[in-house]
Amino acid sequence: MIAVIGGGMVGVATSIRLRQDGQDVILIDPMQSVRAASYGNAGGLTPSSLVPLNVPSLIKRLPRLLLDRQSPLFIRWRHLPRMMPWLLRFLSHATPAKAAAMSNALHALISQCVDEHQALAAGTPAAQLISEREFTVLYANKRAYQSEQYLWKERARLGLRWQIIEGDGVNRLEPELASCARYAVRMGEHGFIADPGQYLEALLSHFQALGGKLLAGSVDHILTEGRAAHAVRVAREEIAVDKVVITAGIGSGKLARMLGLNIPMQSQRGYHVELVEPSFMPKGVVNLSALGIFMTPMVGRLRCTSVVELAACRAPEDKRIYRMMLDKITRTLPQLRWQAVNYWMGHRPSLPDSLPVIGQAPGFDNVYLGYGHGHVGMMSGPRTGRLLADLIAGRTPNIDLAPFDAGRF
Ligand SMILES: Cc1cc2nc3c(=O)[nH]c(=O)nc-3n(C[C@H](O)[C@H](O)[C@H](O)COP(=O)(O)OP(=O)(O)OC[C@H]3O[C@@H](n4cnc5c(N)ncnc54)[C@H](O)[C@@H]3O)c2cc1C
């Protein structure tokens, strides 16, 4: 039996792919989905997210980003000493050559994300929640667009194409949002999940319908002997296993450390405010670049996501961030109305080179890792699941997995 630990987007996709290969699979998760990153994210299926945050200009921009109270980057200064080793490694990747290599690897992982989701969800109710739509970035003006030339050059280098819309054209594109923008970029072959929580529930049911087993609980120990894991422990009960796959998002670090693996991970905490029954909805995912806010039309709610907050995982959410997001929205779009607001904070599980680990755990013959997907785990979950299932079945994966090798740390 294969134990998949963690039932977020990555774990559920992996479990389905393994089950489709005829493997005996038990998926273990505490089933408090509301806490998982895969529940509260922006739902963006955006192949243009191939440029990591640690690009060469980051080091120069960092002081201003940290001091500007309106910027979407926050840090809890008293947690800094503990986060420093990770942060220094993260910044050490902000060189032209390393940033280009990270983009190449991210591109390989996410370029087909809409197709990968459609293939995973085909024939299930989850498929109805996948929307194939253009992705729009709204800029105040052309100068604001030009200030992000690095991003656009990288996207062009990797073959992405887009349309530029200026002035009154922006009104036709997203009429309700045009008051804050005179310049827009629109990209096809993008999409979104209209309700990530509901989507995961539907995929979990699909996994069970395929004969997969689900266990509500938290793995607190992985029992090993030599190069093999032979059991996992959940609430004092040992479950014998032939293989283990760790896909526990931010919880993976602890599990990997139990195996003696030293893979540096930090949460890039993110926030959403969700406007219930809003007076208007954008047509697809919109990046309001000046505000640092993504807006995604969800079922009956407009989900607005933002912020990278560097802080310890267990630290409580910072309610000032919600207020800042709502202030920005009401100031920029005073005509927008809503009935209620939902608030959420979650963890982007992030490794210093902005790439996940996908593959066999160093030192083990039967343990596999699939975590650390940072900003792109929702879109890349299905491909990660397919890659892990390929490795376990002995098939050759269709992309080069070297950049994702856990032995790189
Ligand atoms: C604000 C925000 C916006 C985002 N927007 C996007 C976006 O638009 N597109 C995109 O692709 N990505 C986006 N992301 C990133 C994305 O949400 C994550 O990369 C992705 O959800 C990670 O999925 P996961 O399955 O690895 O982890 P999770 O979704 O966190 O799931 C991990 C699961 O493992 C379980 N677990 C943990 N420890 C244990 C244990 N010991 N035993 C058993 N189970 C355990 C947890 O309970 C959880 O259910 C966003 C993230 C945030 C925070």
The ligand as an SDF file (V2000), in Angstrom:
LIG
                    3D

 53 58  0  0  0  0  0  0  0  0999 V2000
   -3.0750   33.8290   -0.9510 C   0  0  0  0  0  0  0  0  0  0  0  0
   -2.5920   32.7020   -1.8390 C   0  0  0  0  0  0  0  0  0  0  0  0
   -2.8920   32.7260   -3.1970 C   0  0  0  0  0  0  0  0  0  0  0  0
   -2.4400   31.7030   -4.0330 C   0  0  0  0  0  0  0  0  0  0  0  0
   -2.8130   31.7030   -5.3490 N   0  0  0  0  0  0  0  0  0  0  0  0
   -2.4240   30.6750   -6.1440 C   0  0  0  0  0  0  0  0  0  0  0  0
   -2.8700   30.6150   -7.5070 C   0  0  0  0  0  0  0  0  0  0  0  0
   -3.6080   31.4790   -7.9720 O   0  0  0  0  0  0  0  0  0  0  0  0
   -2.4640   29.5690   -8.2590 N   0  0  0  0  0  0  0  0  0  0  0  0
   -1.6270   28.5950   -7.7610 C   0  0  0  0  0  0  0  0  0  0  0  0
   -1.2670   27.6960   -8.5010 O   0  0  0  0  0  0  0  0  0  0  0  0
   -1.2240   28.6230   -6.4780 N   0  0  0  0  0  0  0  0  0  0  0  0
   -1.6000   29.6340   -5.6640 C   0  0  0  0  0  0  0  0  0  0  0  0
   -1.2000   29.6630   -4.3650 N   0  0  0  0  0  0  0  0  0  0  0  0
   -0.2770   28.6110   -3.8920 C   0  0  0  0  0  0  0  0  0  0  0  0
   -1.0070   27.3170   -3.6420 C   0  0  0  0  0  0  0  0  0  0  0  0
   -2.1790   27.5500   -2.8920 O   0  0  0  0  0  0  0  0  0  0  0  0
   -0.1030   26.3360   -2.9200 C   0  0  0  0  0  0  0  0  0  0  0  0
    1.1460   26.2350   -3.5590 O   0  0  0  0  0  0  0  0  0  0  0  0
   -0.7440   24.9440   -2.9540 C   0  0  0  0  0  0  0  0  0  0  0  0
   -2.0690   25.0090   -2.5310 O   0  0  0  0  0  0  0  0  0  0  0  0
    0.0510   23.9720   -2.1060 C   0  0  0  0  0  0  0  0  0  0  0  0
   -0.6440   22.7500   -2.1700 O   0  0  0  0  0  0  0  0  0  0  0  0
   -0.2120   21.5230   -1.2820 P   0  0  0  0  0  0  0  0  0  0  0  0
   -1.1000   20.3980   -1.6140 O   0  0  0  0  0  0  0  0  0  0  0  0
    1.2640   21.3460   -1.3910 O   0  0  0  0  0  0  0  0  0  0  0  0
   -0.4290   22.0350    0.2290 O   0  0  0  0  0  0  0  0  0  0  0  0
   -1.7720   22.3070    1.0490 P   0  0  0  0  0  0  0  0  0  0  0  0
   -2.8570   22.7740    0.1960 O   0  0  0  0  0  0  0  0  0  0  0  0
   -1.3850   23.1600    2.2030 O   0  0  0  0  0  0  0  0  0  0  0  0
   -2.1760   20.8820    1.5700 O   0  0  0  0  0  0  0  0  0  0  0  0
   -1.3740   20.1700    2.4800 C   0  0  0  0  0  0  0  0  0  0  0  0
   -2.2660   19.2250    3.2580 C   0  0  0  0  0  0  0  0  0  0  0  0
   -1.4290   18.3790    4.0500 O   0  0  0  0  0  0  0  0  0  0  0  0
   -2.0390   18.2290    5.3210 C   0  0  0  0  0  0  0  0  0  0  0  0
   -1.0000   17.8450    6.2940 N   0  0  0  0  0  0  0  0  0  0  0  0
   -0.0270   18.6090    6.8290 C   0  0  0  0  0  0  0  0  0  0  0  0
    0.7100   17.8930    7.6970 N   0  0  0  0  0  0  0  0  0  0  0  0
    0.1750   16.6500    7.7150 C   0  0  0  0  0  0  0  0  0  0  0  0
    0.4790   15.4550    8.4310 C   0  0  0  0  0  0  0  0  0  0  0  0
    1.4970   15.3870    9.3060 N   0  0  0  0  0  0  0  0  0  0  0  0
   -0.2890   14.3560    8.2220 N   0  0  0  0  0  0  0  0  0  0  0  0
   -1.3310   14.3880    7.3390 C   0  0  0  0  0  0  0  0  0  0  0  0
   -1.6510   15.4870    6.6260 N   0  0  0  0  0  0  0  0  0  0  0  0
   -0.9120   16.6040    6.8240 C   0  0  0  0  0  0  0  0  0  0  0  0
   -2.6630   19.5890    5.5970 C   0  0  0  0  0  0  0  0  0  0  0  0
   -3.6880   19.4800    6.5690 O   0  0  0  0  0  0  0  0  0  0  0  0
   -3.2050   19.9470    4.2180 C   0  0  0  0  0  0  0  0  0  0  0  0
   -4.5300   19.4950    4.0390 O   0  0  0  0  0  0  0  0  0  0  0  0
   -1.6400   30.6520   -3.5030 C   0  0  0  0  0  0  0  0  0  0  0  0
   -1.3660   30.6220   -2.1360 C   0  0  0  0  0  0  0  0  0  0  0  0
   -1.8340   31.6260   -1.2910 C   0  0  0  0  0  0  0  0  0  0  0  0
   -1.5500   31.5470    0.1680 C   0  0  0  0  0  0  0  0  0  0  0  0
  1  2  1  0
  2  3  1  0
  2 52  2  0
  3  4  2  0
  4  5  1  0
  4 50  1  0
  5  6  2  0
  6  7  1  0
  6 13  1  0
  7  8  2  0
  7  9  1  0
  9 10  1  0
 10 11  2  0
 10 12  1  0
 12 13  2  0
 13 14  1  0
 14 15  1  0
 14 50  1  0
 15 16  1  0
 16 17  1  0
 16 18  1  0
 18 19  1  0
 18 20  1  0
 20 21  1  0
 20 22  1  0
 22 23  1  0
 23 24  1  0
 24 25  2  0
 24 26  1  0
 24 27  1  0
 27 28  1  0
 28 29  2  0
 28 30  1  0
 28 31  1  0
 31 32  1  0
 32 33  1  0
 33 34  1  0
 33 48  1  0
 34 35  1  0
 35 36  1  0
 35 46  1  0
 36 37  1  0
 36 45  1  0
 37 38  2  0
 38 39  1  0
 39 40  1  0
 39 45  2  0
 40 41  1  0
 40 42  2  0
 42 43  1  0
 43 44  2  0
 44 45  1  0
 46 47  1  0
 46 48  1  0
 48 49  1  0
 50 51  2  0
 51 52  1  0
 52 53  1  0
M  END
$$$$
